């Protein structure tokens, strides 16, 4: 439907998102205190403390990414002669791939799309001019008596060169390029100033670098709605005031401005006024998720007998009690109906990237699996299982590890 507008991707935004991706990764989140990510104006360094891992000859790892003229580069030229060398390559590849996924995410690509690029054939086809990507995998074969063939072949990420603003893996993007919070604030202020209800409710807007505050006052009743920003997420939480009337007033005001905020973000993502109106009409009746839409909310019902306040309501009021908006994943496409003719194919089949359910209708992959009773082979993606399990899936690159002690004590 749309590709999103091009925006300059800054090093600071990369650092912020990379930290979040690494520290929330299943492999590292339990031992996040062992990882330090620092940066200068021209580099990002990930330091991993392995002193408690009891791996002889390996106490720490430093993975460095260099930055210049909008390009991020990585290269590891370590030797591969023993298990310590293999461990070093493994850790470097893990961190390098997390950075690769970070840049892909910030440029609007899904985890599945990124996974599909990490093959020997695909990475060789990338060019800096066409894709903004130069990516080199190292093919490594070692003797393995437990393998039927007597050997084991793995792929490590050896190097890459990524142009932050030309990044293109040749597939349709699921959502627009990320937004800076300052852009959202600027658009929201503009929409707020033109919002007639803001004048009727006597509301005022103020903001800091990571917060938007809306204060309203009328008929001796006041309320405040606060949208907070951190790590690409804008969040709102209804106050826990035990006074039902005060909660009701805040809920009504927050409903109005939550919708206005969503409109502002949708406008920045280049959705038309008609598309925004259609999407927001159905947003509370159709299921939206943080993963698919970059939107998550919970609802609450409040009963009040209020008849003289900022607003006048007697009875039940329903609204959003918690709201999350992920600026990197904001996407209203599934809430917008198109006039395209439906595609019909062979029942319970997959062809040319399209999935057909038990009725032959074109559906999403998830709906296909559910309708046809198919179980998808699990993909590790960014959720990397522990090495001690013996099988390590690294962004679509499979690697069997015989030693099981690397992370036991980290």
N, C-alpha and C positions, 0 to 999 in steps of 0.2 A: 504494500500500500504506500509506504513512504520509506525513505532512506535516512531521514534525519539530516539536519544541517551540519556543515563542517564547523568544528570549533577547535581552537588551539588547545592541545592537551599539554598542560604544564608539568614540569618535573615534580613540583610540590604535590599535584594531584596524583601522580603516579606513586610517589612515596607513601602518601596517605592510604591509597587503595591497596598497595602492595603489603604494607604492614598489616592491614586488616585481613588480607587473604592468607598470609603466612601464619599469623598468630591464631587465626580461627580454623586453620587446617587440622584435620583429625590427627595427623602425625605429630603436630607440634603444640597444639593448644594446651594439652595437659602439662607440658613442660615449657611454657612460654617464657619463664624466667631464665631459661638457658639460651634464649635467642635475643640478640640486640641488633636492631636495624638503624643505621645512622646514614646521614647523607650530607654532602657538600653541594655546591652549585654545579659540580660536574661529575658526581659519582654517588652511587648507593652501595653500601656495604652491609652484608648480612653476616653476623658473627654467631657461630654456634659453639657453645661450650660443651665439649664431650669428655670433660675430666672425670665425670662420674660414670661414664659408660663402660669402663674397664675394657677398653679396646687398646691393646698394646701398640704403642707408637702413634696413637691418634688422640690428641687431647682437645683440638679445636679446629674449626673450619672457618675460613673467610671467603665469602663469595662476593665478587666485586662487579658492579655494572658501571660502565663509564657513559657519560652523557655529554654530547656536543652537537650544537646546531639542530636540535630537535630529534636527534637519533640516540638510541640507547644500545650499547654494544656489550656483549659478553663473550668471553673466550676462556676455555680451560684446556691447558696443554699438558696436564699431568701424565705421568707414565702409567702403564698397566702391566705390572710385573708380579704383583702379589695381592693378597686380600686387602691390605691397607690401601693400596692404590685403587682397588675396586671400590672401597668404601668412600674414598675421597671423591671419585668420579660420581658415585651414587648421590652423595649429598649435594654436590655442585649441580647435578642434573635436576634434582628435586627442586632446588631453589630457583634455578634458571627457568624451569617449566612453570613454576608459580608466577614468575615475572611475565612470561609469555602469555599466560592466561589472564593476568592482570591487564595487560595492554589490550588484549582481545575484548575483555569485558568492558573496558572503558570506551572502546570503539563500537560497542553495541552488539557484539556477537555472543551467542549462547554458549554454555559449557559444552553441549553436544557438538556444535559446529566447530569449536576449537579442538575437541578431541579428535574429530575426523581429519584434522590437518596434520596430526603427528604421526605420519607414516613416512617411510623412506622415499617412496615415489612422490608424495605430495610436497615434502619439504624441499626436494631437489628442484621442483618446478617453480618455486617462489623466486621472484627477482625484486630488487629494491625499487626499480622504476615502476613495475606493474603492481606489485603487492605491498611495497614498503617493508619487505621482509627478505632477509637472507638468513637461511637457517641450515645448520650443518649437524647431522647426526653422526655419531661414531659407532660403527658396527664392530662389535667385539665378540669373539668366539673363544671359549675356554673349554678345557676338558672337564667333563662331568660324568662320573661313573654311574650316577643315578638316572641319567637320561638314556632313553632307548637308543639314541644315535651315538651316545658316548661323548657328546659335546653340547654346549649350550651357547646360543647366540643371543646377545642382548644389544640394545641401542642406548647410548648415552647422548645427552645433548652436549655437543662439543663447543659450539659457538652460535651466536646470532647477531644480526644487526637489524634493529627495528626502527623504522621512521614513525614516530608517534602519531603523526597526523596524516600519513598516507597508508596506514595499516589497512589492508584489504585482503581477505582470504577468498574472495570471489564468490561469496554466497550472499543471499539476501539477509540483511540484518533484521533481528527480531525487534529492535527498539532503537531509539535515537542515540546519538553520541551524548555522553554525560553532560550535565549542566553544572556550572559553578553555583554555589548557594547565593553569591552576590547577584547573579543573573536572575535567579528566582525572586529575590527580594525586590530588585528593580522592577520586574514585570508585575509583581504582586502589588507594589505601591501604585503603579500606574492604573491597574484594574481597580484597586481599592478606592482611589480618588474618583473613579467614574461609577462607583457602585452606589446606587440610590439608597439602598437600605442602610449604608454606612452613615449617611446623613440623618436618616430617620431614627436610627438607634443611638445617634450621637457617639460614635466610636472614633477612636484615634489609634493610629499605628505608629509603632516605634520598633527599632531593631538594633541588634548588635551583630558581631561577626558570626554568631552561631545561634541566633534566636530572633523570632518575630513575636512581638507583643501587641495584642489588640485589647484596648481598654474601652468599655462602654459604660455610659451612665445616663439614667433617665428616671424621673419620678423617685428620686432619692434611693434608687437601687443601682448598684454597680456590679460589673463582672469583668473578668479578664481571661483571655484565651492566649495561651503561649504555645507556639510551634518552635521546637528545638531542633538544632542541626548538629550531626556528628557522623563522620565516616560515611558520607554520601546519603545518609538517612535523615529525613525530616519526620519528626514524631510529635504526636499530641496525646495527652492523657487528661481525661476529665478529673477535676479535683475531687478529693475524697470527702468533701464537706457533707456532714450529716444532715444539713438543712436541705430538704427536698426542693424547696423553692429556689434556693441559690444554685443548686445543681441543675435544675431545670432551665433557669435563665442562661447559665453558661452553656448548657447543651445546645439550646436553640441558636445562640450566637455562634458557637463553634461549628454547628452544622452549616450555617450560612458561609462562614469564612473558610471552612475546610473545602467546600465545593468551589469557592472562588479560587482557593490556592491550587486545586486540581486543574481548574480552567487555565490559570496562569502558566502552570507547568506544561499543560497540553499545548498551549499557544506557542511556547518556546520550542516544543517538539514538532512544530509545523503541522499540527492538526488543524483542519478548517473549523470555522464556527459551527457548521452543520454537523460535522463529525463529533465535535466536543459535546454539543447539545444532545446528540443521540446517545453517546457513550455514557454521559453522566445521568441521563434519564434512567438507564438500566444498571448503573454501577452498584446499587444496593439490592438489586433483585437477581443479578447474575453473579456467579462466583468469581471473585478476583483473588489472586494470590500474590504474595511478594515475589515469587519466582517467575510467574508468567506475566504479571502486570506491573510489578514494582509497587503494588498497593496492597495493604493489609489493614483490616479494621475489625473491631468488635463492637457490638451494639448493646444498648441498655435501655430499659423502659423505666420512666419515672412518672409517678402519679402526683398531681398537685391541684390545689384549689385556688391558685394564684389568679387574681384579676386586676392587679394594679402594680405593674413593675415595668421593666424595660420592654417586656412583651406581655400580652394578656393571654393566658391559657388556663382553661379549667378542664381537668381530666388527665389522660395519659399522654406522655410525650416520649417518643422513641428517637434515639439518635446515636451518634458515634461516641463511644467512651474512650477508645484507643485507636490511633491512626498511625500508620507507618507509610512513608513514600520513599522508595529507593530511586534516586535520581539517575542511576546507571541502568535501570531496568524498566523505566516508565514506558508503558505500552497499553494502548486502548484498542488495539486492532480487533480483538475478539469480542468487543462490545459494539462494534460498528458493522452493520449489515451492508453487504455489497450486492450489486445487481448481477454479479457473475453467475453464469449457469452452473449448476452443480455438476460435478464430474462423477460419472458412474463407471465402475470397473468390475472385475471379477471378484466375487465374494471372498472375503478373508484373504486378500492378496496384497502384495506390495509391488509397485512398479513405478520406475522413474521418480523415486523419492516420495510418491504418494501412497497412502494407506487406505484400504477399502474394508469396511466392516462387513458383518454377516449379511447385510442387505445390499452390499455393493456400493454404498455411499462413501465418498471421499471424506475421511476423518483424520483427526490428529493421531500421532503414534500411540499416545496413551489410550485414546478411545478405541483404537484398533486392537490393542492388547486386551482391553477389557471385553470388547464385543466378541472377539474370536477365541478368547481363552488362551492366548499365547503368552508365554513367559519370556521376557527379554533377558538375554545374557547380561549379568550385572557388569556395569562399567565403573571403574574406580574413579574416573574423573579427578576432581580435586580432593575427594575423600580417600586419602591413601591409607590402606590397612597397615597394621603394624608389621614391621619386618619380621618379628618373631613368629608370625604365622607361617613364614616360609615362602609366601608368594607376595611379590610386591608389584602392584599395578601403578605405573607412574604416567599419568596423563595419556593413557592409551598405549604406552610402551611397556610391555610385560617383561618382568625380570625375576628370575628365581634366585633366591639367596640361600645359601647353605648355612651360613653362620646366623645364629639367632640371638646374639647378645648385644647388638649395637645399641638398642634402645631400652633394654631391660631395666637399666638403672637410671636412665636420664629423667 
